């Protein structure tokens, strides 16, 4: 597979992991996951991680993966590209892992005395991708091995920060986020 085909297939496979954070911004608010609890004098996660946002993220990412699964074979035949389908377990694992990765990064940022919205280069851009890939590898190892070859993983590591920064800038300018990162 050529470079462009690898990048397109990697982007396609990661879409269910890219959607949850955006859905959480749109649907967020409500009760914080940590319920206001603290540890060592700091909030566990903060007000930005809510049950509504997490649920919306997982549901929207899973729904997208299932739609992609239905479209993968027809599109693969018409554009001379092999787009991966999604077994149900991978369809759930990718967005669930993305949300879990984002929550874990929030916990880590609170431990590092970073306030909500404070920039953490690298961590902010890859936390959800690492979570999504880890959950998918554990939940659907055969599928993961077929879909995420070393070149596809490299494409994810390069593409994800670029997409993350770009979508956050758009959300900031649209008034959906309080900071552009």
ABEGO torsion letter per residue (X at the ends): XBAAAAAAAAAAAAAAAAAAAAAAAAABEEBBAAGGBBBGGBBAAEAABBAAAAAAAAAAAAAAAAAAAAAAAAAAAAAGBBBBBBBAAAAAAAAAAAAAAAAAAAAAAAAAGBBBGBBBBGAAAAAAAAAAAAAAAAABAAAAAAABBAAAAAAAAAAAAAAAAAAAAAAAAAGABABAX
